[in-house]
Amino acid sequence: MASSLATILVALPQTPQCRSTFRSDPPKLSLTLKPKATVTCKATLSTTLETSIQQQQQQDDQKQKPVAEVWRKIHGEDNWAGLLDPMDPVMRGELTRYGEMAQACYDAFDFDPYSKYCGSCRFPLPEFFDSLGMTNVGYTRTRYLYATDNINLPNFFRKSRWPHKMWSKHANWAGFIAVSDDETSKRLGRRDIVISWRGTVTHVEWVADLLNFLKPISPDIPCSDRKVKVEAGFLDLYTDREPGCGYCKYSAREQVLGEVKRLMEKYADEEVSVTIAGHSLGSAMAILSAFDIVETGVNVGKDGRKAHVSVFSFSGPRVGNVRFKERLEGELGIKVLRVHNAHDMVPQSPGLIFNEDSPQWLLKLVEGWFPWCYLHVGEELQLDHKKSPFLNPDGDASCAHNLEAHLHLLDGYHGKNRGFERTSERDLALVNKDCDFLKDEHSVPPRWRQDLNKNMVRTEDGRWVLADRPLAQDPHEDIDHHLGELGLASSHTHTHN
């Protein structure tokens, strides 16, 4: 009985009616303190912390500034000082928005091995956001990104079990580039170019694919310092191409640089930002492409004005060595915010032995001798799924790594040593879209996302067959001219496989 009583009690007259009704399910009684602020007595509240969070949230909502006024701080101008603990509501909203951009890559990806389109995007470029129900996203998609399967990352690449019907022998869809429309740009205070990278659909198994040795970033990415190194598999995924493939005649790197340069020239008279988001392996691609964009100078307009480049990384691995971190953060000034679950194993790899937790003198000593010295970059925002009362605290490794779970945790995060309290009506069912993480009491089946009838349709003669969908070459703007200006002109033959 005592445990069910609220810890905040409002003094009430001891009338017989009050004594007879104040049991385990009392009526809600409110005491008005000032306009738009109330203290509510509920038997379901277990601590005073929950009430203080609600009151703080009301105060935050009242003093919340428009994104256009604070976007530089939201994107790391001051390394997110004062925005994460306690959690700034604008910061949470923008971080969630970019996280949903990364989640869109999973939702749009055809990972069904029984589909002849396995490994492609399920939607044509012009219909991308509308097909995902993101009609009010405020961005126009401009290019799809593709990677070639010439490298040894089998858990990233998905192939159809029917090779004679495959849509492409070499390509896998890897993400997209979009740009804010006029209305959204006005709200954001600048024209925002978004690059969103797809992660792996095999959850955490892909970590075993890592070559786990460092490779100089040049000559693949021009850099004067040969000591700047990154994980070899990440670099290969970013820079390899397949000349005879219509989707991969450009490397992922060339696709990114060419499109960003084109957009920079298109919006040369405006203030522009480049925001890159990715989850899991997509986080590594986000950090690597941010480094490349600034190192190559693609973010510099013809008038010399630089576009701010930032990365929102979700549950990503370590990417490079000490010099990579020093150059990215210091000399190039790239801002990275790493969001991760404390119980996720992926951010602990690679570099299990020598990493950012090692003494600096030890890192300097072993860096030249051991090819396994990796450091995280940027600032950290650590979440904890065991603080959410909606999640199973004993969820498996794939649950702890799940992006939708991260967005749920972000929704209820208020700062270190603060309780979990949801701040929006974000649907809890999204957590179980591709995992089994919600407690059974919420009655949401695990891994519920799937195509209707697994994409089988009935023909006029009564037979069931896999549905066809148009798969034309994506209507991209030509980037050869822009690549030529970067010294990356491609003369590869354009084919359709």
PABABA-563929 format. One line per field, with one value per residue (C-alpha): residue number from 1; residue in one letter; x, y, z. Coordinates in Angstrom, 1 decimal. Each point is the difference from the previous one (the first is absolute). Layout:
nr	c(NUM / ...)
rest	c(A / ...)
x	c(X / ...)
y	c(Y / ...)
z	c(Z / ...)
END
This chain:
nr	c(1 / 2 / 3 / 4 / 5 / 6 / 7 / 8 / 9 / 10 / 11 / 12 / 13 / 14 / 15 / 16 / 17 / 18 / 19 / 20 / 21 / 22 / 23 / 24 / 25 / 26 / 27 / 28 / 29 / 30 / 31 / 32 / 33 / 34 / 35 / 36 / 37 / 38 / 39 / 40 / 41 / 42 / 43 / 44 / 45 / 46 / 47 / 48 / 49 / 50 / 51 / 52 / 53 / 54 / 55 / 56 / 57 / 58 / 59 / 60 / 61 / 62 / 63 / 64 / 65 / 66 / 67 / 68 / 69 / 70 / 71 / 72 / 73 / 74 / 75 / 76 / 77 / 78 / 79 / 80 / 81 / 82 / 83 / 84 / 85 / 86 / 87 / 88 / 89 / 90 / 91 / 92 / 93 / 94 / 95 / 96 / 97 / 98 / 99 / 100 / 101 / 102 / 103 / 104 / 105 / 106 / 107 / 108 / 109 / 110 / 111 / 112 / 113 / 114 / 115 / 116 / 117 / 118 / 119 / 120 / 121 / 122 / 123 / 124 / 125 / 126 / 127 / 128 / 129 / 130 / 131 / 132 / 133 / 134 / 135 / 136 / 137 / 138 / 139 / 140 / 141 / 142 / 143 / 144 / 145 / 146 / 147 / 148 / 149 / 150 / 151 / 152 / 153 / 154 / 155 / 156 / 157 / 158 / 159 / 160 / 161 / 162 / 163 / 164 / 165 / 166 / 167 / 168 / 169 / 170 / 171 / 172 / 173 / 174 / 175 / 176 / 177 / 178 / 179 / 180 / 181 / 182 / 183 / 184 / 185 / 186 / 187 / 188 / 189 / 190 / 191 / 192 / 193 / 194 / 195 / 196 / 197 / 198 / 199 / 200 / 201 / 202 / 203 / 204 / 205 / 206 / 207 / 208 / 209 / 210 / 211 / 212 / 213 / 214 / 215 / 216 / 217 / 218 / 219 / 220 / 221 / 222 / 223 / 224 / 225 / 226 / 227 / 228 / 229 / 230 / 231 / 232 / 233 / 234 / 235 / 236 / 237 / 238 / 239 / 240 / 241 / 242 / 243 / 244 / 245 / 246 / 247 / 248 / 249 / 250 / 251 / 252 / 253 / 254 / 255 / 256 / 257 / 258 / 259 / 260 / 261 / 262 / 263 / 264 / 265 / 266 / 267 / 268 / 269 / 270 / 271 / 272 / 273 / 274 / 275 / 276 / 277 / 278 / 279 / 280 / 281 / 282 / 283 / 284 / 285 / 286 / 287 / 288 / 289 / 290 / 291 / 292 / 293 / 294 / 295 / 296 / 297 / 298 / 299 / 300 / 301 / 302 / 303 / 304 / 305 / 306 / 307 / 308 / 309 / 310 / 311 / 312 / 313 / 314 / 315 / 316 / 317 / 318 / 319 / 320 / 321 / 322 / 323 / 324 / 325 / 326 / 327 / 328 / 329 / 330 / 331 / 332 / 333 / 334 / 335 / 336 / 337 / 338 / 339 / 340 / 341 / 342 / 343 / 344 / 345 / 346 / 347 / 348 / 349 / 350 / 351 / 352 / 353 / 354 / 355 / 356 / 357 / 358 / 359 / 360 / 361 / 362 / 363 / 364 / 365 / 366 / 367 / 368 / 369 / 370 / 371 / 372 / 373 / 374 / 375 / 376 / 377 / 378 / 379 / 380 / 381 / 382 / 383 / 384 / 385 / 386 / 387 / 388 / 389 / 390 / 391 / 392 / 393 / 394 / 395 / 396 / 397 / 398 / 399 / 400 / 401 / 402 / 403 / 404 / 405 / 406 / 407 / 408 / 409 / 410 / 411 / 412 / 413 / 414 / 415 / 416 / 417 / 418 / 419 / 420 / 421 / 422 / 423 / 424 / 425 / 426 / 427 / 428 / 429 / 430 / 431 / 432 / 433 / 434 / 435 / 436 / 437 / 438 / 439 / 440 / 441 / 442 / 443 / 444 / 445 / 446 / 447 / 448 / 449 / 450 / 451 / 452 / 453 / 454 / 455 / 456 / 457 / 458 / 459 / 460 / 461 / 462 / 463 / 464 / 465 / 466 / 467 / 468 / 469 / 470 / 471 / 472 / 473 / 474 / 475 / 476 / 477 / 478 / 479 / 480 / 481 / 482 / 483 / 484 / 485 / 486 / 487 / 488 / 489 / 490 / 491 / 492 / 493 / 494 / 495 / 496 / 497)
rest	c(M / A / S / S / L / A / T / I / L / V / A / L / P / Q / T / P / Q / C / R / S / T / F / R / S / D / P / P / K / L / S / L / T / L / K / P / K / A / T / V / T / C / K / A / T / L / S / T / T / L / E / T / S / I / Q / Q / Q / Q / Q / Q / D / D / Q / K / Q / K / P / V / A / E / V / W / R / K / I / H / G / E / D / N / W / A / G / L / L / D / P / M / D / P / V / M / R / G / E / L / T / R / Y / G / E / M / A / Q / A / C / Y / D / A / F / D / F / D / P / Y / S / K / Y / C / G / S / C / R / F / P / L / P / E / F / F / D / S / L / G / M / T / N / V / G / Y / T / R / T / R / Y / L / Y / A / T / D / N / I / N / L / P / N / F / F / R / K / S / R / W / P / H / K / M / W / S / K / H / A / N / W / A / G / F / I / A / V / S / D / D / E / T / S / K / R / L / G / R / R / D / I / V / I / S / W / R / G / T / V / T / H / V / E / W / V / A / D / L / L / N / F / L / K / P / I / S / P / D / I / P / C / S / D / R / K / V / K / V / E / A / G / F / L / D / L / Y / T / D / R / E / P / G / C / G / Y / C / K / Y / S / A / R / E / Q / V / L / G / E / V / K / R / L / M / E / K / Y / A / D / E / E / V / S / V / T / I / A / G / H / S / L / G / S / A / M / A / I / L / S / A / F / D / I / V / E / T / G / V / N / V / G / K / D / G / R / K / A / H / V / S / V / F / S / F / S / G / P / R / V / G / N / V / R / F / K / E / R / L / E / G / E / L / G / I / K / V / L / R / V / H / N / A / H / D / M / V / P / Q / S / P / G / L / I / F / N / E / D / S / P / Q / W / L / L / K / L / V / E / G / W / F / P / W / C / Y / L / H / V / G / E / E / L / Q / L / D / H / K / K / S / P / F / L / N / P / D / G / D / A / S / C / A / H / N / L / E / A / H / L / H / L / L / D / G / Y / H / G / K / N / R / G / F / E / R / T / S / E / R / D / L / A / L / V / N / K / D / C / D / F / L / K / D / E / H / S / V / P / P / R / W / R / Q / D / L / N / K / N / M / V / R / T / E / D / G / R / W / V / L / A / D / R / P / L / A / Q / D / P / H / E / D / I / D / H / H / L / G / E / L / G / L / A / S / S / H / T / H / T / H / N)
x	c(0.0 / 2.7 / 2.0 / -3.0 / -0.4 / 1.3 / 3.2 / -1.4 / -3.0 / -2.2 / -1.6 / -3.7 / -2.8 / -0.7 / -3.6 / -1.8 / -0.2 / 3.7 / 0.9 / -2.3 / 1.3 / 3.8 / 1.1 / 2.1 / -1.8 / -0.7 / -1.6 / 2.3 / 0.3 / 1.8 / 1.3 / 0.4 / 3.3 / 0.1 / -1.3 / 1.0 / 1.6 / -1.7 / 1.0 / -2.0 / -0.4 / -0.1 / 0.5 / 2.0 / 2.9 / 2.8 / 2.5 / 0.2 / 2.5 / -2.7 / -2.0 / 3.1 / 0.8 / -3.6 / 0.3 / 3.4 / -1.4 / -2.8 / 2.6 / 2.2 / -3.0 / -0.7 / 3.5 / 0.8 / 1.7 / -0.6 / 2.5 / 1.1 / 1.4 / 1.9 / 0.9 / 3.7 / 0.0 / -2.2 / 2.6 / 2.9 / 1.3 / 0.9 / 0.4 / -3.6 / 0.9 / -3.1 / -2.3 / 0.3 / -0.2 / -2.7 / -1.3 / -1.0 / -3.5 / 1.1 / 3.1 / -2.1 / -2.4 / 2.7 / 2.0 / -3.1 / -0.8 / 3.4 / -0.3 / -3.2 / 1.8 / 2.4 / -2.9 / -1.5 / 2.9 / -1.0 / -3.7 / 0.6 / 2.6 / -1.1 / 1.8 / -2.2 / 2.3 / -3.0 / -0.5 / 1.7 / 0.4 / 1.8 / 2.7 / -1.8 / -2.2 / -3.7 / -1.1 / 0.8 / 2.0 / -2.8 / -2.4 / 2.4 / -1.3 / -3.6 / 0.2 / 1.4 / -2.8 / 2.5 / -2.1 / 0.8 / 3.7 / 0.8 / 2.8 / 0.4 / 1.9 / 2.7 / 2.0 / 0.2 / 3.4 / 1.3 / 2.9 / 1.7 / 0.3 / 3.6 / 1.1 / -0.2 / -3.0 / -2.6 / -2.3 / -0.4 / -0.8 / -3.2 / -0.5 / -3.0 / 0.0 / -1.0 / 3.2 / -1.5 / -2.6 / 2.1 / -0.6 / 3.8 / 3.0 / 2.2 / -2.0 / -1.7 / -2.0 / 1.9 / -2.0 / -1.2 / 0.7 / -2.7 / -0.2 / -2.5 / -2.8 / -0.6 / -2.4 / 2.1 / 3.1 / -1.7 / -0.9 / 3.5 / 1.8 / 2.1 / -0.2 / 0.8 / 1.5 / -0.6 / 2.0 / -1.5 / 1.9 / -1.5 / 1.4 / -0.1 / -3.2 / 1.7 / 0.2 / 3.4 / 1.3 / 1.8 / 2.6 / 1.6 / 0.6 / 2.3 / 3.5 / 1.1 / 3.2 / 0.7 / 0.7 / 1.3 / -2.9 / 2.1 / 0.2 / -3.7 / -0.8 / 2.6 / 1.7 / 3.5 / 0.4 / 0.8 / -0.5 / -3.7 / -1.5 / -3.4 / -1.4 / 0.7 / -3.4 / -1.7 / 2.3 / -0.5 / -3.7 / 0.1 / 2.5 / -0.5 / -1.9 / -1.1 / 0.5 / -2.4 / -2.9 / -2.5 / -0.5 / 3.7 / 1.9 / 0.7 / 1.2 / -2.1 / 2.6 / -0.4 / -3.7 / 0.1 / 2.6 / -1.5 / -3.5 / 1.0 / 2.1 / -3.0 / -2.3 / 2.6 / 0.1 / -3.8 / -0.4 / 3.1 / -1.8 / -1.4 / 1.4 / 0.4 / 0.6 / 0.9 / -1.4 / 0.9 / -1.8 / 0.5 / -0.5 / 2.3 / 2.2 / -1.8 / 1.5 / 3.5 / -0.9 / -1.4 / 3.2 / 2.2 / -2.0 / 0.0 / 3.8 / 0.2 / -2.4 / 2.1 / 3.4 / -0.8 / -1.5 / -3.4 / -1.7 / 1.6 / -2.1 / 1.4 / -0.1 / 2.2 / -2.8 / 0.1 / -3.1 / -0.1 / 0.5 / -1.3 / -0.7 / -2.7 / 1.2 / -2.2 / 1.6 / 3.0 / 3.4 / 3.4 / 1.3 / 3.7 / 3.1 / 1.4 / 1.0 / -3.4 / -1.7 / 2.4 / -0.4 / -3.7 / -0.8 / 2.9 / 1.3 / -3.2 / -2.5 / -2.6 / -2.6 / -1.1 / -2.6 / 0.0 / -3.3 / 0.2 / -1.5 / 2.3 / -0.7 / 0.7 / 3.1 / 0.5 / 1.4 / 2.6 / 1.5 / 2.5 / 2.8 / -0.9 / 3.5 / 1.3 / -2.6 / -1.0 / 0.0 / 3.7 / 2.5 / 1.2 / 3.7 / -0.9 / -1.9 / 2.9 / 2.4 / -2.0 / -1.5 / 2.9 / 0.4 / -3.5 / -2.6 / -2.9 / 0.0 / -3.4 / -1.6 / -3.5 / -0.5 / -2.2 / -2.2 / -2.0 / -3.7 / -0.4 / -3.4 / -1.1 / -2.8 / -0.3 / -1.4 / -3.0 / -3.0 / -1.3 / 2.9 / 1.1 / 3.2 / 1.4 / -0.4 / 2.6 / 2.9 / -2.1 / -2.6 / 2.7 / 1.3 / -3.4 / -0.5 / -3.7 / 0.9 / 2.5 / -2.6 / -2.3 / 2.7 / 0.7 / -3.6 / 0.1 / 3.6 / 0.3 / 3.7 / 2.4 / -1.4 / -3.5 / -3.0 / -1.6 / -3.1 / -1.4 / -0.3 / -2.1 / -2.6 / 2.5 / -1.5 / 1.4 / -0.8 / 2.8 / 2.5 / -1.1 / 0.0 / 3.1 / 0.7 / -1.6 / 0.8 / -3.4 / -1.3 / -2.9 / -2.5 / 0.0 / -1.4 / 2.2 / 1.2 / 3.8 / 1.4 / -3.4 / 1.2 / -0.5 / -1.5 / -3.6 / 0.1 / 3.8 / -0.6 / -1.9 / -3.0 / -2.7 / -0.3 / -3.2 / 0.2 / 0.3 / 3.7 / 2.2 / 3.2 / 2.5 / -1.0 / 2.0 / 0.9 / 1.6 / 3.8 / 1.1 / 3.4 / -0.4 / -0.7 / 3.2 / 1.5 / 3.2 / 3.1 / 2.8 / 0.6 / 0.3 / 2.2 / 2.2 / 0.5 / 1.1 / 2.4 / -2.2 / -1.5 / -1.4 / 0.1 / -1.6 / -2.6 / -3.6 / -1.8 / -3.0 / 1.3)
y	c(0.0 / 2.4 / -0.5 / 1.0 / 3.4 / 3.0 / 1.5 / 3.5 / 0.5 / 3.1 / 0.9 / -0.6 / 0.6 / -3.2 / -0.4 / -3.4 / 0.0 / 0.6 / -2.8 / -2.5 / 0.6 / 0.4 / -3.5 / -1.6 / 1.9 / 3.5 / 2.7 / 2.5 / 3.1 / 3.1 / 3.1 / 3.0 / 1.8 / 2.4 / 0.0 / -3.1 / -1.7 / -2.6 / -2.5 / -3.2 / -2.7 / -3.5 / -3.4 / -1.2 / 2.5 / -1.8 / 2.8 / 3.8 / -0.1 / -0.7 / 3.0 / 2.2 / -1.2 / 0.9 / 3.5 / 0.5 / -1.1 / 2.6 / 2.7 / -1.1 / 0.1 / 3.6 / 1.2 / -2.2 / 2.0 / -0.5 / -2.3 / 2.8 / 1.9 / -2.9 / -2.4 / 0.6 / -1.0 / -3.0 / -1.0 / 0.2 / 3.5 / -0.2 / -3.8 / -0.2 / 1.6 / 0.5 / -1.9 / -3.6 / 0.1 / 1.0 / -0.9 / 3.1 / -0.6 / 1.5 / -2.2 / -3.0 / 0.8 / 0.6 / -3.0 / -2.2 / 1.5 / -0.9 / -3.4 / -0.6 / 0.8 / -2.8 / -2.3 / 0.8 / -1.9 / -3.2 / 0.4 / 0.6 / -2.8 / -3.3 / -2.6 / -3.0 / -2.7 / -1.4 / 3.3 / 0.5 / 3.6 / -0.9 / 2.6 / 2.8 / 2.9 / -1.0 / 3.4 / 2.2 / 3.1 / 2.5 / -2.0 / -0.8 / 2.1 / -0.2 / -3.8 / -0.1 / 2.2 / 2.9 / 2.4 / 3.0 / -0.6 / 3.2 / -1.4 / -0.8 / -3.1 / 0.6 / -3.2 / -3.6 / -1.4 / -3.4 / -2.1 / -2.8 / -3.5 / -0.4 / 0.1 / -2.6 / 1.3 / -2.7 / 1.1 / 3.4 / -1.2 / -1.8 / -2.2 / -1.8 / -3.8 / 0.0 / 1.4 / -0.4 / 2.6 / 2.5 / 3.7 / 0.6 / -2.4 / 2.5 / 2.7 / 0.5 / 3.1 / 1.9 / 3.1 / 3.3 / 3.7 / 2.6 / 3.8 / 2.1 / 1.7 / 3.7 / -0.1 / -2.3 / 2.0 / 3.2 / -1.9 / -1.4 / 3.2 / -1.4 / -2.4 / -3.5 / -2.8 / -3.3 / -3.2 / -3.1 / -3.3 / -3.4 / -2.4 / -3.8 / -2.0 / -2.8 / 2.1 / -0.7 / -3.0 / 2.3 / 0.9 / -3.4 / 1.1 / 2.8 / -0.5 / 1.7 / 1.6 / 3.7 / 1.3 / 3.4 / 2.1 / 1.3 / -0.4 / -1.0 / 3.3 / 2.7 / 0.8 / 1.3 / -2.0 / -3.6 / -0.8 / 0.6 / -3.5 / -1.6 / -3.5 / -1.6 / -1.5 / 3.4 / 1.7 / -2.7 / 0.2 / 3.8 / 0.2 / -3.2 / 0.1 / -2.4 / 1.7 / -2.2 / 0.5 / 2.7 / 0.5 / -0.2 / 1.5 / 2.7 / -1.0 / 0.9 / 2.7 / 1.5 / -0.1 / 2.0 / 2.5 / 0.6 / 0.6 / 2.2 / 2.2 / 0.2 / 1.1 / 2.4 / 1.7 / 0.0 / 1.8 / 2.1 / 3.1 / -1.6 / -1.1 / -3.8 / -2.8 / -3.6 / -2.4 / -3.7 / -2.7 / -3.7 / -3.0 / -2.9 / -0.5 / 3.0 / 2.1 / -0.9 / 1.1 / 3.2 / 0.9 / -1.0 / 2.0 / 3.0 / -0.2 / -0.2 / 2.9 / 2.4 / -1.4 / 0.3 / 3.5 / -0.9 / 1.9 / 3.3 / 2.2 / 2.0 / 3.1 / -1.8 / -0.5 / -3.4 / -2.1 / -1.3 / -3.8 / -2.2 / -3.7 / -1.5 / -3.6 / -2.7 / -3.0 / 0.1 / -1.7 / 1.6 / 1.1 / 1.1 / 0.5 / 2.9 / 2.1 / -0.5 / 1.3 / 3.0 / 1.0 / -0.4 / 1.9 / 2.5 / 0.9 / -0.6 / 1.1 / -2.7 / -0.3 / -3.6 / -0.9 / -3.8 / -1.3 / -3.6 / -2.4 / -0.9 / -3.7 / -0.1 / -1.9 / 1.6 / 3.4 / -2.1 / -1.2 / 0.0 / 0.9 / -2.2 / 0.3 / 3.4 / 2.8 / 3.4 / -1.4 / -0.8 / 2.6 / 2.4 / -1.0 / -3.6 / 0.8 / 2.0 / -2.9 / -2.8 / 1.8 / -0.6 / -3.7 / -1.4 / 0.4 / -0.3 / 3.4 / 1.7 / 3.1 / 1.3 / 3.6 / 2.8 / 0.4 / -2.8 / -0.3 / -3.3 / -1.5 / -3.0 / -2.3 / -1.3 / 3.4 / -0.4 / -1.6 / -1.1 / -2.2 / -3.4 / 0.7 / -3.4 / 0.6 / -1.6 / 1.6 / 0.8 / 1.8 / 2.1 / 1.0 / 0.7 / 3.6 / 0.3 / -0.9 / 2.8 / 2.5 / -1.3 / 0.5 / 3.5 / 0.9 / -0.7 / 1.2 / 3.1 / -0.2 / -2.0 / -1.4 / 1.1 / -2.2 / -1.2 / 2.0 / 0.0 / 3.5 / -0.8 / -2.3 / -2.0 / -3.4 / -2.7 / -2.7 / 1.4 / -1.5 / -3.6 / 0.8 / -2.2 / -1.4 / -1.5 / 2.7 / 1.3 / -1.7 / -2.4 / 2.1 / 2.4 / -2.7 / 0.9 / -3.1 / -0.2 / 0.8 / 1.0 / 1.9 / -2.0 / 0.4 / -1.1 / -3.7 / 0.3 / 1.9 / -2.8 / 1.0 / -2.0 / 0.1 / 0.1 / -3.8 / -0.6 / -0.7 / 1.6 / 1.6 / 2.6 / 3.5 / 1.9 / 3.6 / 2.5 / 0.2 / 2.7 / 1.7 / 2.7 / 3.5 / 1.6 / 3.3 / -0.5 / 0.5 / -0.6 / 3.7 / 0.5 / -3.1 / 1.4 / 3.2 / -2.2 / -1.9 / -3.1 / -0.1 / -3.4 / -1.5 / -3.3 / -1.5 / 0.3 / -3.3 / -1.3 / -2.8)
z	c(0.0 / 0.9 / -3.2 / -2.1 / 1.7 / -1.8 / 1.6 / -0.5 / 2.2 / -0.2 / 3.4 / -0.2 / 2.5 / 2.0 / -1.0 / 0.1 / -3.8 / -0.4 / 2.5 / -1.7 / -3.5 / 0.5 / -0.7 / -2.7 / -2.7 / 1.3 / -2.1 / -1.7 / 2.0 / -1.3 / 1.7 / -2.4 / 0.8 / -3.0 / -3.6 / -2.0 / 3.0 / 2.2 / 2.6 / -0.4 / 2.6 / -1.6 / 1.7 / -3.0 / 0.6 / 1.8 / 0.5 / 0.3 / -2.9 / -2.5 / 1.1 / -0.2 / -3.5 / -1.1 / 1.5 / -1.6 / -3.3 / 0.3 / 0.7 / -2.9 / -2.4 / 1.0 / -0.6 / -3.0 / -2.7 / -3.8 / -1.7 / -2.3 / 3.0 / 1.5 / -2.8 / 0.2 / 3.7 / -0.9 / -2.5 / 2.3 / -0.2 / 3.8 / 0.0 / 1.3 / 3.4 / 2.1 / -2.4 / 1.1 / 3.8 / 0.5 / -3.4 / -2.0 / -1.6 / -3.4 / 0.1 / 0.6 / -2.8 / -2.6 / 1.0 / -0.3 / -3.4 / -1.3 / 1.6 / -1.9 / -3.2 / 0.8 / 0.9 / -3.4 / -1.6 / 1.8 / -0.7 / -3.7 / -0.5 / -1.7 / 2.2 / -1.0 / -1.6 / -1.8 / -1.9 / -3.3 / 1.1 / 3.2 / 0.8 / -1.7 / 1.3 / -0.1 / -1.3 / -3.0 / 0.9 / -0.6 / 2.2 / 2.8 / 2.9 / -1.0 / -0.1 / 3.5 / 1.3 / 0.5 / -2.0 / 2.3 / 0.3 / -1.8 / -2.2 / -3.7 / -0.7 / -2.7 / -0.2 / 1.0 / 1.2 / -1.1 / 1.1 / -1.9 / 1.5 / -1.1 / 3.7 / 2.7 / 2.1 / -0.7 / 2.9 / -1.6 / -3.5 / -0.7 / -3.0 / -1.5 / 0.2 / -3.7 / -1.7 / -3.5 / 1.0 / 2.0 / -0.6 / 0.1 / 0.2 / 1.9 / 1.7 / 3.3 / 1.0 / 2.7 / 0.8 / -1.4 / -0.2 / 0.5 / 0.3 / 2.0 / -1.9 / 0.1 / 2.9 / 2.1 / -0.8 / 1.4 / 3.2 / 0.3 / -0.7 / -2.9 / -2.9 / 1.5 / -2.1 / 1.6 / -0.7 / 1.6 / 0.0 / 0.3 / 2.6 / 0.0 / 0.2 / 1.9 / 3.3 / 1.6 / -2.0 / -2.4 / 2.6 / -0.8 / -3.6 / 1.0 / -1.4 / 3.3 / -1.3 / -0.7 / -3.4 / -1.1 / -1.2 / -2.9 / -2.9 / 0.0 / 1.7 / -0.6 / 3.3 / 0.6 / 3.2 / -0.7 / 3.7 / -0.3 / -0.2 / 0.1 / 0.1 / -3.4 / -0.6 / 0.6 / -2.5 / -2.6 / 0.2 / -0.4 / -2.9 / -2.1 / -3.3 / -2.7 / -3.4 / -1.9 / 2.3 / -0.6 / 3.8 / 1.0 / -2.8 / 2.6 / 3.4 / 3.0 / 0.6 / -3.5 / 0.3 / 3.2 / -1.0 / -3.4 / 1.3 / 2.9 / -2.3 / -2.4 / 2.8 / 1.4 / -3.4 / -0.3 / 3.3 / -0.2 / 1.1 / 3.2 / 3.3 / -0.2 / 2.5 / -0.7 / 2.5 / -0.1 / 1.9 / 0.3 / 2.2 / 0.6 / -3.0 / -1.5 / 2.8 / -1.2 / -3.5 / 1.4 / 1.8 / -2.9 / -2.5 / 2.3 / 0.2 / -3.8 / -0.7 / 2.1 / -0.8 / -3.7 / 0.4 / -1.5 / 2.7 / -1.1 / -2.3 / -2.8 / 2.2 / 2.6 / 2.5 / 1.7 / 0.6 / 3.5 / 0.0 / 2.9 / 0.7 / 2.1 / 0.6 / 1.5 / 1.5 / -2.2 / 0.2 / 0.3 / -3.4 / 0.2 / 2.0 / 2.1 / -2.9 / -1.7 / 3.1 / 0.4 / -3.6 / -0.2 / 3.3 / 0.1 / -3.5 / -2.0 / 2.8 / -0.7 / 2.7 / 0.9 / 2.6 / 0.9 / 1.4 / 1.3 / 2.5 / 2.9 / -0.5 / -3.8 / -1.0 / -3.4 / 1.3 / 1.8 / -3.3 / -1.5 / 2.5 / 2.9 / 1.4 / -0.9 / -0.2 / 1.3 / 3.6 / -0.2 / 1.4 / -2.7 / 0.5 / -0.6 / -3.2 / -1.3 / 0.9 / -1.7 / -2.9 / -2.3 / 1.0 / 0.3 / -2.8 / 2.5 / 1.7 / -0.6 / 1.6 / -0.1 / -1.3 / 1.2 / 3.0 / 1.7 / 1.0 / 1.8 / 0.5 / 2.1 / -1.0 / 3.5 / 1.1 / -2.3 / 1.8 / -3.4 / -1.1 / 1.1 / 2.0 / -1.1 / -3.8 / -2.2 / -1.8 / -3.1 / 2.2 / 1.6 / -3.4 / -1.6 / -1.4 / 0.8 / 3.6 / 0.1 / -1.2 / 2.7 / 2.6 / -1.3 / 0.3 / 3.8 / 0.7 / 2.2 / 1.1 / 2.0 / 3.3 / -1.0 / -0.4 / -3.2 / -1.0 / -3.5 / -1.6 / -3.0 / -1.4 / -1.9 / -0.7 / 2.3 / -2.7 / -2.1 / 2.4 / -0.9 / -3.8 / -0.4 / 3.4 / 3.2 / 2.6 / 1.4 / 3.1 / -0.7 / 1.9 / -3.0 / -2.3 / -3.0 / -2.0 / -0.7 / -3.4 / -1.4 / -3.1 / -3.2 / -3.4 / -0.6 / -0.8 / -0.3 / -3.2 / -1.7 / -2.1 / -1.7 / -3.8 / -2.0 / -0.6 / 3.8 / 0.3 / 2.7 / -1.2 / 1.3 / -0.9 / -2.5 / 0.6 / -2.4 / 0.4 / -2.3 / 0.3 / 2.6 / -1.4 / 1.3 / -1.1 / -1.8 / 2.2 / -2.6 / -0.3 / 3.8 / 0.4 / -2.8 / 2.0 / 2.9 / -2.2 / 0.3 / -3.6 / -0.8 / -3.5 / 0.9 / -2.3 / 1.2 / 0.1 / 1.9 / 2.1)
END
